Amino acid sequence: MSVNTVIKRITTNTLREMKQRGEKISMLTAYDYSIARIVDDAGIDAILVGDSASNVMAGHETTLPITLDQMIYHAASVVRGAKRSLVVADLPFGTYQGNPKLALKSAVRMMRESGVHALKLEGGEEILESVEKILSAGIPVMGHLGLTPQSINKFGTYSVRAKEDAEAAKLKKDIKLLEEVGCFSVVMEKIPAVLAAEATQSVSIPTIGIGAGNGCDGQVLVVHDMLGLNKGFKPRFLRQYLDLYTQISGAVQSYVGDVKSGDFPNTQEQY
């Protein structure tokens, strides 16, 4: 007799409980149904529908060009593929900064039209009013501090952030502010490991690191980077688990050769 397995959805509260018992949180990006299904089935805790789709899916140099409509499309595709993981989507550049009313409107659209479970916003004190406005509608928010790619034109570089005392102090203040207003988690990107560990220990909400050392409560990577789909992109913080660029290229070359030679399709591959 078969028993139907009930899949229990991971929630924002699940992540908090994981931090409390010292269990690390695994997170990867996904931008489409097929990859979402694979990482979800493989046991990932959370999926980030990142605005990094602007880079890896659309070929832009920065995350800035991607629109809310495009992010909704990607997020909805991921939600349809993820049965267990918590799905978090980035609000893209220009949809929340400096305008709490616009932030709420953008957030409601993303939640309603994509079905994601939470949103991620970049910044600390400077976007606090927008965060509070979104939280007031019952929408869970994940913060993002350190290197914030939507501010790349202000930074002028993708190098490590918060190495200086003033910026480190601001990050420590910002993570406390985000916790106090009600964010359920915070991503910290490309900051010194010691600072990330201190910030993690200073709050009760889980932190997710990318290039922020092992002292965070969890880790996130861009799935294209982790699988080696991006040839030549190997920053220090990246552990590449596959070299799919080479493997896929080899498969395509074999296919081209088989078609050119007339070997494909053979008699068993036709009707």
C-alpha positions in Angstrom: 0.0 0.0 0.0 1.4 3.3 -1.0 1.6 6.2 1.3 1.3 9.7 0.0 4.2 11.8 1.1 3.2 15.3 2.4 5.7 17.9 1.4 6.1 20.4 4.2 6.9 23.9 2.9 9.8 25.7 4.5 8.7 29.1 5.8 10.4 32.2 7.2 9.8 30.8 10.7 11.6 27.6 9.7 14.7 29.6 8.9 14.5 31.3 12.3 14.2 27.9 14.0 17.2 26.6 12.0 19.3 29.5 13.4 18.1 28.8 16.9 19.3 25.2 16.7 22.5 26.0 14.9 21.5 24.3 11.6 23.0 26.0 8.5 20.7 27.3 5.8 21.3 26.5 2.2 20.1 28.9 -0.5 20.7 29.1 -4.3 19.3 31.4 -7.0 16.9 30.1 -9.7 15.2 32.0 -12.5 13.1 29.3 -14.3 10.8 26.3 -13.7 13.3 23.6 -14.6 16.2 24.7 -12.4 13.8 25.5 -9.6 12.5 21.9 -9.7 16.0 20.4 -9.7 17.3 22.5 -6.7 14.0 22.0 -4.8 14.1 18.3 -5.3 17.8 18.2 -4.2 16.8 19.6 -0.8 17.7 23.3 -1.0 16.2 25.3 1.9 15.5 28.5 0.1 15.5 29.8 -3.5 16.4 33.4 -4.4 14.9 34.7 -7.6 17.7 37.3 -7.8 17.8 40.4 -9.9 21.1 38.7 -11.0 18.7 37.3 -13.7 19.7 40.6 -15.4 23.2 39.3 -15.7 23.0 35.5 -16.2 19.7 35.3 -18.1 19.6 38.6 -20.1 23.3 39.3 -20.5 23.4 42.8 -19.0 26.5 44.0 -17.2 24.6 45.1 -14.1 21.4 44.2 -12.3 19.9 47.7 -13.0 18.1 47.1 -16.3 15.8 44.3 -15.2 12.2 45.4 -14.7 9.5 44.5 -12.3 7.5 42.8 -15.0 10.5 40.7 -15.9 11.2 39.8 -12.3 7.6 38.7 -11.8 7.9 36.4 -14.9 11.0 34.8 -13.5 9.6 34.5 -10.0 6.3 33.0 -11.1 8.2 30.4 -13.1 10.3 29.4 -10.1 7.3 29.2 -7.8 5.7 26.7 -10.1 8.8 24.5 -9.8 9.4 24.7 -6.1 7.2 22.6 -3.9 9.3 22.6 -0.7 11.7 25.6 -0.7 11.0 29.0 0.6 11.0 31.3 -2.5 12.3 34.9 -2.1 12.4 37.4 -4.9 14.3 40.6 -5.3 12.5 43.8 -5.9 14.4 45.4 -8.8 16.1 48.7 -8.9 13.8 51.7 -9.0 10.8 50.0 -7.5 11.2 50.8 -3.9 14.1 53.2 -3.2 13.0 56.6 -1.7 9.3 56.0 -2.2 7.4 53.9 0.4 4.1 54.1 -1.5 5.8 52.8 -4.7 7.6 50.2 -2.7 4.3 48.8 -1.3 2.7 48.9 -4.8 5.7 47.0 -6.3 5.7 44.5 -3.4 2.0 43.8 -3.7 2.3 43.2 -7.4 5.2 40.8 -7.0 3.4 38.8 -4.3 0.1 38.7 -6.0 1.3 38.0 -9.6 4.2 35.6 -8.9 3.2 33.8 -5.7 6.6 34.1 -4.0 6.7 33.8 -0.2 9.0 36.8 0.6 10.9 39.7 -0.9 14.5 41.0 -0.7 15.4 44.6 -0.7 18.9 46.1 -0.7 20.0 48.7 1.8 19.7 49.7 5.4 18.6 52.9 7.1 18.2 54.7 3.8 15.3 52.3 2.7 13.9 51.7 6.2 10.6 53.5 5.4 10.0 51.4 2.4 10.7 48.2 4.3 8.3 49.2 7.1 5.6 50.0 4.5 5.9 46.6 2.9 6.0 44.8 6.3 2.9 46.7 7.3 1.0 44.8 4.6 2.1 41.5 6.0 4.7 40.8 3.4 7.9 39.2 4.7 11.1 41.1 3.9 14.7 39.9 3.7 17.4 42.6 3.9 20.6 42.8 2.0 23.7 44.6 3.3 27.4 44.9 2.3 27.9 44.9 -1.4 24.5 45.9 -2.8 24.7 45.5 -6.6 21.9 47.9 -7.3 24.2 50.6 -5.9 27.1 49.7 -8.2 27.3 53.1 -9.8 27.7 54.7 -6.3 30.4 52.1 -5.3 32.1 52.1 -8.7 33.5 48.6 -8.0 32.5 45.1 -6.9 35.3 44.9 -4.4 34.8 43.9 -0.7 32.7 46.4 1.3 32.9 47.5 5.0 36.6 47.1 5.4 36.8 50.6 6.9 35.5 51.3 10.4 32.8 53.7 9.4 31.2 51.4 6.9 31.5 48.4 9.2 29.8 50.4 12.0 27.0 51.4 9.6 26.5 47.7 8.6 26.2 46.7 12.3 23.7 49.5 12.9 21.7 48.7 9.8 21.4 45.0 10.5 20.0 45.8 14.0 17.5 48.3 12.4 16.3 45.7 9.9 15.8 43.2 12.7 13.9 45.8 14.8 11.5 46.8 12.1 10.7 43.1 11.4 12.9 41.7 8.6 13.0 37.9 8.9 16.6 37.5 7.6 19.4 39.5 6.0 21.8 38.7 3.2 25.4 40.0 3.7 27.5 40.1 0.5 31.2 40.4 0.1 32.2 41.7 3.5 35.0 40.7 5.9 34.3 37.3 7.5 35.0 38.7 11.1 32.5 41.5 10.6 29.8 39.1 9.2 30.2 36.8 12.2 29.9 39.7 14.6 26.8 40.9 12.8 25.3 37.4 12.8 25.8 37.1 16.5 24.3 40.5 17.2 20.8 39.6 15.9 18.2 36.8 16.4 17.3 36.7 12.8 19.3 34.4 10.4 21.9 35.8 8.1 22.8 34.5 4.7 26.3 35.1 3.4 27.8 35.3 -0.1 31.5 36.1 0.1 31.0 36.8 3.8 32.7 33.8 5.4 31.5 30.8 7.4 30.2 32.8 10.4 26.8 33.4 8.8 23.8 31.3 9.5 23.5 30.2 5.8 25.0 30.6 2.4 23.7 31.6 -1.1 25.3 31.3 -4.5 24.2 32.1 -8.0 23.3 28.7 -9.4 24.9 29.5 -12.8 28.2 30.3 -11.0 28.1 27.2 -8.8 27.4 24.9 -11.7 30.1 26.5 -13.9 27.8 27.8 -16.6 29.6 31.1 -16.6 33.0 30.5 -18.2 35.9 32.3 -16.5 33.9 33.7 -13.6 35.6 32.4 -10.5 35.7 35.0 -7.7 37.4 34.0 -4.4 34.1 33.2 -2.6 32.8 30.8 -5.3 33.1 27.1 -5.0 32.3 25.6 -8.4 30.7 22.2 -8.1 30.5 21.4 -11.9 31.9 22.7 -15.1 28.7 22.7 -17.1 30.0 25.1 -19.7 32.6 22.6 -20.9 30.2 19.6 -20.5 27.3 21.3 -22.4 29.7 22.6 -25.1 31.0 19.1 -25.6 27.5 17.7 -25.8 26.4 20.3 -28.4 29.6 19.6 -30.5 28.7 15.9 -30.5 25.2 16.6 -31.6 26.4 18.9 -34.4 28.8 16.2 -35.5 26.1 13.5 -35.5 23.6 15.7 -37.5 26.3 16.7 -40.0 27.4 13.1 -40.5 23.8 11.8 -40.9 24.2 9.6 -37.8 21.4 11.3 -36.0 18.6 10.3 -36.1 19.3 6.6 -36.7 16.7 3.9 -37.4 15.8 3.5 -33.8 15.2 7.2 -33.4 12.6 7.6 -36.1 9.0 6.5 -36.7 
